Structure formats: C-alpha cells, structure tokens
Amino acid sequence: MYVGTLSFDLLLGDVRSLKEKRSVVRPIVAELQRKFAVSAAEVGDQDLHRRAEIGLAVVSGETGHLTDVLDRCERLVAGRPEVELLSVRRRLHSDED
C-alpha cells in the first residue's frame, strides 16, 4: 500500500474577506474530492483571507497510479485562474516506511 500527500500553498486573487475566501476554496476542495476520490481539506492559513493551504491524501496499491492521481490533482489546482499556486509539497509513503 502506498500513500501520497500534496499540500498546496495558494495566494487568492481579489478576496477581501474570509467569506469570499471560502467561496474560492470550497469549490476547489469539492472538485478534487469529486474528480479524483481523494481526501482533501483546507488545512492551514484559515485566519488569512488572501492565503490558503489545501492538503490532500490518496491511497493506492500501485505507485504509478498514485503518481498519476497526484499529478492530475496538481494540474487541476495550478490551472485554476482565481488562485496563484505558490508552492506544492509532495510526499510518498509505503508500508515499508
């Protein structure tokens, strides 16, 4: 079994309140969950209205499938015009770790 995690550090565009921030972050998290069957959530910077950290995790029996899902998730977030992707942290773990 292999576990992969991604953590996205995002700069939000024209967002002036935490309510506006939620209206940007929630659809991204929902789309990641719906399209790729990953566990995803806002995991950091909750008190800042122009920054967001989204984390996700996925479990797979094959590293190739795991890498493919993580790559597609990263492309989805990077392609969102309402956010600027500042950094991505990727970690892969196996049973032997």
Steps between C-alpha positions, in 0.01 A plus 500: 500500500620849411383834636558829323441847635502843343495835674423809292594851615267737315475874458141602434412775256257780576378367836411749775343282769503151645153447352634575150796273572265210580318559170832445318648216710193280546439439127865402450488251788166361377628456145812317620285265707245443223736454205778302664346331808764650728468627853543879484451794735618850580776426751671831570486878485132499601528842660657669194257610230743509205694180575387138516661165556321197359616151587402172344578133541447196283562129555585255222643155450728619219747787492424571133131557570583706809738725308246542219225611741733743680617646166141553385405664831796735473409596142140569603602739779772666291248560221249686716505866388374637833807381694875522463682180595798610712634156593417131507635245745472137398568199720481132419491231767491121481439213741874473546543856635 
